[in-house]
Amino acid sequence: MVVVSDKIIVSELVLTEYFCCDIQACKGACCIEGDSGAPLTKEECERLDKEWQRFIPYMQSEGVEAVQKQGRWVIDIEDDAVTPLIGKGDCAYSYMDKDICMCAIEKYWTECGSPWRKPISCWLYPIRVQKLSNGTIGLNYHRWYVCSAARELGLQKDIRVFEFCKEPLIQTYGEDVYRAIKMAADTLL
């Protein structure tokens, strides 16, 4: 782990591993695979409570039904707030664009100029945020088999994990933290 600020530490893998999403290869598997929905912050739960109906025109009908039945967000087996799922598969806030699973929340952001792009856990992926007991935040690389094409594409394009996640990192933690992460990566390499 590398300390980049007084409250943020970053896994060396975030600095050294390569990643660039290849949605044509994975078909949006991150919105389909897994044991539970996308992790949500308290603020995102509140936002879904207020705004979820705005996403309905972009959602699958099964997703709308899942939200109406389960709630706009649910608590998973690890006691975390997450998006509901359609059965044991797709995120309820997803839709299919031909054979690719996409985010209805992000589609609304693109078409209507919403200030919220999508849950930060999705936008920051493959970085996962871990809140430590002393208030420090750990940024870890989540290496998942469904992203093997993203690792290959990242290597081809010479894009490391933190570079791929530049925009959400800056949005969430600020330009100074991103610069510190980049400096740590440059020093490490």
Wavefront OBJ file of the C-alpha trace (Angstrom):
o trace
v 0.000 0.000 0.000
v 1.147 3.510 -0.839
v 0.105 6.540 1.219
v -1.037 9.367 -1.102
v -2.663 11.661 1.458
v -3.278 11.748 5.199
v -6.494 9.756 4.720
v -5.997 7.785 1.467
v -3.818 4.771 0.773
v -3.616 3.046 -2.587
v -2.766 -0.530 -3.475
v 0.378 -0.806 -5.591
v -1.672 -2.780 -8.123
v -3.801 0.332 -8.810
v -0.543 2.032 -9.782
v 1.105 -0.765 -11.763
v -1.589 -2.932 -13.379
v -3.067 -2.133 -16.790
v -6.785 -1.727 -17.492
v -9.037 -0.251 -20.184
v -12.639 -1.415 -20.343
v -13.382 -3.383 -23.516
v -17.171 -3.460 -23.486
v -17.315 -5.101 -26.918
v -15.461 -8.084 -25.469
v -17.092 -8.406 -22.036
v -20.603 -7.274 -23.088
v -21.104 -5.438 -19.787
v -20.625 -8.541 -17.661
v -19.932 -6.411 -14.567
v -23.623 -5.394 -14.639
v -24.681 -9.048 -14.785
v -22.170 -11.170 -12.857
v -21.654 -11.264 -9.115
v -23.395 -12.124 -5.876
v -25.082 -8.770 -5.309
v -25.724 -5.419 -6.944
v -23.460 -2.405 -7.176
v -22.327 -1.038 -3.796
v -23.982 2.291 -2.952
v -23.083 5.185 -0.685
v -25.646 6.657 1.693
v -25.987 9.658 -0.639
v -26.585 7.389 -3.624
v -29.323 5.531 -1.743
v -30.982 8.859 -1.008
v -30.626 9.871 -4.646
v -32.216 6.607 -5.819
v -35.061 7.126 -3.351
v -35.778 10.518 -4.938
v -34.865 9.983 -8.589
v -35.228 6.345 -9.578
v -38.352 6.940 -11.663
v -36.305 9.129 -14.024
v -34.407 6.004 -15.079
v -37.518 3.932 -15.890
v -37.604 4.842 -19.625
v -34.125 3.322 -19.983
v -34.538 0.258 -17.765
v -35.627 -3.245 -18.699
v -39.223 -3.926 -17.648
v -37.906 -6.715 -15.404
v -35.644 -4.160 -13.728
v -38.541 -1.819 -13.032
v -40.464 -4.754 -11.541
v -37.441 -5.729 -9.420
v -37.179 -2.188 -8.001
v -40.917 -2.029 -7.335
v -40.796 -5.382 -5.544
v -37.433 -5.136 -3.681
v -36.966 -1.404 -3.260
v -34.775 1.200 -4.908
v -31.767 -0.256 -3.099
v -31.331 -3.301 -0.888
v -29.035 -4.566 1.878
v -26.937 -7.546 0.795
v -25.584 -10.458 2.844
v -22.550 -8.376 3.876
v -24.867 -5.678 5.269
v -23.983 -3.245 2.458
v -26.424 -1.105 0.479
v -26.476 -2.242 -3.158
v -28.615 -1.974 -6.264
v -31.328 -4.640 -6.544
v -30.937 -7.454 -9.054
v -33.250 -9.011 -11.596
v -33.371 -12.516 -10.175
v -29.744 -13.462 -9.530
v -28.379 -11.672 -12.575
v -28.614 -8.228 -14.114
v -28.550 -5.045 -12.079
v -32.106 -3.708 -11.967
v -30.835 -0.377 -13.337
v -29.470 -1.940 -16.500
v -30.734 -2.282 -20.049
v -29.607 -4.181 -23.112
v -28.189 -2.367 -26.135
v -28.154 -5.181 -28.655
v -26.051 -7.771 -26.791
v -24.335 -5.384 -24.369
v -25.604 -4.711 -20.852
v -25.530 -0.969 -20.132
v -26.426 1.372 -17.234
v -29.812 3.132 -17.343
v -28.610 5.704 -14.796
v -25.704 6.632 -17.057
v -27.973 6.684 -20.108
v -30.177 9.226 -18.321
v -27.031 11.248 -17.456
v -25.958 11.210 -21.116
v -29.334 12.158 -22.565
v -30.734 14.482 -19.893
v -27.693 16.086 -18.296
v -28.250 14.701 -14.818
v -25.525 15.683 -12.317
v -25.212 12.014 -11.264
v -23.461 9.758 -13.750
v -23.878 6.401 -11.967
v -22.912 4.798 -8.651
v -19.302 5.627 -7.843
v -18.559 1.932 -7.284
v -19.403 1.344 -10.959
v -17.652 4.441 -12.260
v -14.464 3.729 -10.286
v -14.347 0.053 -11.250
v -11.929 -1.832 -11.126
v -10.972 0.223 -8.083
v -12.841 -0.777 -4.949
v -13.042 1.570 -1.971
v -12.432 0.166 1.498
v -13.196 2.292 4.548
v -10.774 1.450 7.334
v -11.539 1.744 11.049
v -9.323 4.803 11.569
v -11.178 6.788 8.881
v -8.583 6.112 6.210
v -9.769 5.090 2.750
v -8.067 2.261 0.892
v -8.234 2.147 -2.896
v -7.765 -1.446 -4.029
v -7.612 -3.112 -7.422
v -10.319 -5.735 -7.935
v -9.032 -8.278 -10.437
v -12.042 -10.105 -11.878
v -12.050 -12.815 -14.529
v -14.750 -11.023 -16.567
v -12.266 -8.188 -17.192
v -9.477 -10.185 -18.835
v -10.024 -8.320 -22.129
v -9.780 -4.993 -20.245
v -6.388 -5.993 -18.859
v -5.176 -6.909 -22.345
v -6.501 -3.659 -23.852
v -4.986 -1.615 -21.030
v -1.606 -3.200 -21.708
v -1.930 -2.559 -25.456
v -2.881 1.092 -24.863
v -0.449 1.555 -21.940
v -3.243 2.649 -19.556
v -2.825 1.795 -15.900
v -5.792 1.299 -13.542
v -5.521 4.750 -11.946
v -5.276 6.394 -15.382
v -8.392 4.581 -16.576
v -10.180 5.824 -13.446
v -8.838 9.405 -13.630
v -12.209 11.153 -14.040
v -14.038 9.410 -11.164
v -10.957 9.667 -8.925
v -10.831 13.427 -9.464
v -14.614 13.737 -9.079
v -14.552 11.816 -5.795
v -11.244 12.754 -4.162
v -10.034 15.853 -6.020
v -7.268 16.847 -8.399
v -4.628 16.933 -5.628
v -5.240 13.297 -4.700
v -5.091 12.240 -8.354
v -1.771 14.074 -8.784
v -0.446 12.336 -5.661
v -1.522 8.953 -7.045
v 0.173 9.689 -10.373
v 3.337 10.846 -8.602
v 3.349 7.663 -6.506
v 2.961 5.567 -9.659
v 5.746 7.433 -11.451
v 8.023 6.990 -8.421
v 7.167 3.300 -8.093
v 7.804 2.577 -11.741
l 1 2 3 4 5 6 7 8 9 10 11 12 13 14 15 16 17 18 19 20 21 22 23 24 25 26 27 28 29 30 31 32 33 34 35 36 37 38 39 40 41 42 43 44 45 46 47 48 49 50 51 52 53 54 55 56 57 58 59 60 61 62 63 64 65 66 67 68 69 70 71 72 73 74 75 76 77 78 79 80 81 82 83 84 85 86 87 88 89 90 91 92 93 94 95 96 97 98 99 100 101 102 103 104 105 106 107 108 109 110 111 112 113 114 115 116 117 118 119 120 121 122 123 124 125 126 127 128 129 130 131 132 133 134 135 136 137 138 139 140 141 142 143 144 145 146 147 148 149 150 151 152 153 154 155 156 157 158 159 160 161 162 163 164 165 166 167 168 169 170 171 172 173 174 175 176 177 178 179 180 181 182 183 184 185 186 187 188 189
